[in-house]
Amino acid sequence: MNGLCHGSDALPQFAGTKQKVANAIIELADGKPARVARVEATYLDFDEKGRIQESLWRGFVEAMDTYDALERSKRGKASKVVDLAPKLNRDKWERENRWKPTQQELDLIADDVFDRQKASEVPLKIVKGVTEKPPPLTYEAKEAIEEVRKLLFSVESKLEFLTEPALKGLAFEARRFAKEYTDQLWLGVANTADRRREILARYRTGKGVWYASVEITHWDPGRRSGRSDSLAHEKCNSKKAAEEAARRLLAENVRYFSADTSVEASVVCDLEWNDEEAD
């Protein structure tokens, strides 16, 4: 579910369908199920690739719109004429995104949680996504990756502040080292320098494919950390067009700004754009 919600996984077997999902919140006692606290029943809309991220955000935006409209109608001045549209729109959203489990369905969930005999009468099927399951990572491997990550970060930091001519010369020298010392790591440095040089060229000329995007960040109460998600994005044929699109998208989505959420617009070239988000 985490992979589906963040767009990193998919279920092609459900492509183009709408599925009912029940999330059971279980209370534990000494590590064992003690009580089914509540069951949240929702729908998942799968696109043609078996992904749900876009539909989740569409539902989130619609939920915010209908909730805000309903709250504004409640705060409005008393009148003999009552506008029922906000409540009707909210009820419509509830019907399209929520469903109520039957007692039989709740019993099936409880039977499975508590391993009752009836659970075996309706065997569960395991659903697997397309993302390959990673092999187990040993403690030594985790330490090594962390050290390598720090070293790679320092390399990228060095390249970030170089000019286009400097990056061109560095890439040439790195490829010479790769050939002379038979060290493929230098090829990675050369390719990274080439990519950085091309990014600088895009920003200098403004040509090529660009993306305008607006992100919303949900902050924790202490604002020490936040979770960011994309609200909207648009593909453009120049940096200038992307800047205009970013201003427009920011104006269209600024209503989601609050004390607990920030809304920010950005413009990047296609080399910096996340391929999965672009899809």
C-alpha positions in Angstrom: 0.0 0.0 0.0 2.9 2.4 0.7 4.3 1.7 -2.7 0.9 2.3 -4.4 0.2 5.5 -2.5 3.6 6.9 -3.3 3.5 5.8 -7.0 6.5 3.4 -6.8 4.4 0.2 -7.2 1.4 -0.9 -9.3 -1.2 -3.7 -9.6 -1.7 -4.3 -13.3 -4.2 -7.0 -12.6 -6.6 -4.3 -11.4 -5.9 -1.8 -14.2 -8.9 0.3 -15.2 -11.0 -0.9 -12.3 -12.4 0.4 -9.0 -11.7 -1.8 -6.0 -13.2 -1.9 -2.5 -10.6 -1.8 0.3 -11.1 -2.2 4.0 -8.3 -1.0 6.4 -8.6 -2.6 9.8 -7.0 -0.8 12.7 -6.0 -3.5 15.3 -5.2 -3.0 19.0 -2.4 -5.3 20.3 -1.9 -6.7 23.8 1.5 -8.3 24.4 2.1 -8.3 20.6 -1.1 -10.2 19.8 -4.4 -8.9 18.4 -6.8 -7.9 21.2 -9.5 -5.8 19.5 -10.5 -4.5 16.1 -10.6 -0.8 16.9 -12.2 0.4 13.7 -12.5 -0.4 10.0 -12.0 2.3 7.3 -13.7 1.3 4.0 -12.6 3.2 0.9 -12.4 2.7 -2.9 -9.2 2.6 -5.0 -9.4 3.8 -8.6 -6.7 2.1 -10.7 -5.5 3.8 -13.9 -4.5 1.9 -17.1 -1.2 1.0 -15.6 -2.6 -0.3 -12.3 -1.5 2.8 -10.3 -3.6 4.8 -7.8 -1.5 7.8 -6.9 -3.2 10.2 -9.3 -6.7 9.2 -8.3 -5.7 9.5 -4.6 -4.6 13.1 -5.1 -7.7 13.9 -7.2 -9.8 12.6 -4.4 -7.8 14.6 -1.8 -8.3 17.8 -3.8 -12.1 17.1 -4.2 -12.4 16.4 -0.5 -10.7 19.7 0.4 -12.9 21.6 -2.0 -16.2 20.0 -0.8 -15.2 20.4 2.9 -14.2 24.0 2.5 -17.5 24.8 0.6 -19.5 23.1 3.3 -17.8 25.0 6.1 -18.3 28.3 4.3 -22.0 27.6 3.9 -22.3 26.8 7.6 -20.6 30.1 8.5 -22.8 32.1 6.1 -25.5 34.5 7.2 -28.9 33.1 8.1 -31.3 33.2 5.1 -34.6 31.9 4.1 -33.0 30.4 1.0 -30.5 27.6 1.9 -27.9 26.5 -0.6 -27.9 22.7 -0.6 -25.2 22.4 -3.2 -22.2 22.2 -0.7 -23.9 19.4 1.3 -25.0 17.5 -1.8 -21.5 17.7 -3.3 -20.0 16.4 0.0 -22.5 13.6 0.1 -21.6 12.7 -3.5 -17.9 12.6 -2.6 -18.7 10.3 0.3 -20.6 7.9 -2.0 -17.8 7.8 -4.5 -15.0 7.4 -2.1 -16.4 5.6 1.0 -18.5 2.4 1.5 -20.0 0.7 4.5 -18.9 -2.9 5.2 -21.7 -5.3 6.0 -21.7 -7.2 9.3 -20.7 -10.4 7.4 -17.7 -8.6 5.9 -16.7 -7.3 9.4 -17.0 -10.8 10.8 -14.7 -12.1 8.0 -12.1 -9.5 9.0 -12.4 -10.4 12.7 -12.2 -14.1 11.9 -9.0 -13.6 10.0 -7.4 -11.3 12.6 -8.2 -13.7 15.4 -7.5 -16.9 13.4 -10.9 -18.3 13.9 -12.1 -21.5 12.2 -14.5 -19.6 9.8 -11.5 -17.7 8.3 -10.4 -20.9 6.5 -13.8 -21.1 4.7 -12.8 -17.9 2.7 -9.1 -18.3 1.9 -7.3 -15.0 1.4 -5.3 -14.3 -1.8 -2.0 -12.4 -1.5 -1.7 -9.5 -3.9 1.7 -8.7 -5.2 2.9 -5.5 -7.0 5.3 -5.2 -9.9 8.1 -3.7 -7.8 10.8 -6.3 -7.2 11.2 -7.3 -3.6 14.7 -6.2 -2.4 17.0 -8.9 -1.0 17.8 -8.7 2.7 20.4 -6.0 3.6 23.0 -7.1 6.1 24.3 -4.8 8.8 27.7 -4.6 7.1 26.0 -3.7 3.8 24.0 -0.9 5.5 27.2 0.5 7.0 29.0 0.4 3.6 26.1 2.0 1.8 26.0 4.8 4.3 29.7 5.5 3.9 29.4 5.4 0.1 26.4 7.7 0.2 28.4 10.3 2.1 31.3 10.0 -0.4 28.9 10.4 -3.4 27.3 13.4 -1.8 30.7 15.1 -1.4 31.4 14.3 -5.1 28.1 15.9 -6.2 28.7 18.9 -4.0 32.1 19.5 -5.7 30.5 19.3 -9.1 27.6 21.5 -8.3 29.7 24.7 -8.1 31.8 24.1 -11.2 31.2 26.0 -14.4 30.4 24.4 -17.8 34.0 24.6 -19.1 35.3 23.1 -15.8 32.8 20.3 -15.9 33.8 19.5 -19.5 37.4 19.3 -18.6 36.7 17.2 -15.5 34.6 14.7 -17.4 37.4 14.2 -20.0 40.0 13.7 -17.3 37.7 11.3 -15.4 37.3 9.1 -18.5 41.0 9.1 -19.0 41.4 7.8 -15.4 38.8 5.1 -16.0 40.7 3.9 -19.0 44.2 4.2 -17.5 43.4 2.6 -14.1 40.5 0.3 -15.4 38.3 1.9 -12.7 34.6 2.1 -13.7 33.9 4.4 -10.8 35.5 7.3 -12.8 33.0 6.7 -15.6 30.2 7.5 -13.0 32.0 10.7 -12.1 32.3 11.6 -15.8 28.7 10.9 -16.6 27.6 12.9 -13.5 29.7 15.9 -14.7 28.2 15.7 -18.2 24.7 15.7 -16.8 25.5 18.7 -14.5 27.0 20.6 -17.5 23.9 19.9 -19.6 21.6 21.1 -16.8 23.6 24.4 -16.6 23.2 24.8 -20.4 19.5 24.3 -20.1 19.2 27.0 -17.5 21.4 29.4 -19.5 19.5 29.0 -22.8 16.0 28.2 -21.4 15.6 25.7 -24.3 14.4 22.1 -24.1 11.6 20.4 -22.1 10.7 21.9 -18.7 8.3 21.1 -16.0 6.3 23.4 -13.7 5.1 21.9 -10.5 3.3 22.8 -7.3 4.0 20.8 -4.1 2.1 20.8 -0.8 4.0 20.0 2.4 2.2 18.7 5.5 4.2 19.7 8.5 4.2 18.0 11.9 3.0 20.2 14.9 6.6 21.2 15.7 7.4 21.9 12.0 10.6 19.7 12.5 9.7 17.5 9.6 7.1 17.4 6.7 5.8 15.1 4.0 5.6 16.6 0.5 3.3 15.5 -2.3 2.7 16.9 -5.7 -0.5 18.9 -6.2 -0.1 19.6 -10.0 2.5 19.7 -12.7 2.7 20.7 -16.3 5.1 19.9 -19.2 6.3 22.9 -21.1 8.5 23.6 -24.2 10.7 26.3 -22.6 11.8 27.7 -19.3 9.8 30.9 -19.8 6.6 28.9 -20.5 7.3 26.8 -17.4 7.7 29.9 -15.2 4.3 31.2 -16.5 2.7 27.8 -15.9 4.2 27.6 -12.3 2.7 31.0 -11.4 -0.7 29.9 -12.7 -0.6 26.6 -10.9 0.5 28.3 -7.7 -2.5 30.7 -7.9 -4.9 27.8 -8.6 -3.7 25.8 -5.6 -2.8 28.5 -3.0 -6.1 27.8 -1.2 -4.5 24.7 0.2 -2.0 26.9 2.2 -2.5 26.9 6.0 -0.5 27.0 9.2 0.1 23.3 8.9 0.7 23.1 5.2 2.9 25.1 2.8 2.4 25.3 -1.0 5.5 25.9 -3.2 6.0 26.2 -6.9 9.1 25.1 -8.8 10.5 24.9 -12.3 13.0 22.3 -13.4 14.3 21.0 -16.7 13.6 17.4 -17.9 17.0 16.1 -16.6 16.0 17.0 -13.1 12.4 15.8 -13.4 11.3 12.6 -11.7 10.4 10.2 -14.4 7.7 8.4 -12.3 6.0 11.7 -11.5 6.2 12.7 -15.2 4.3 9.5 -16.2 
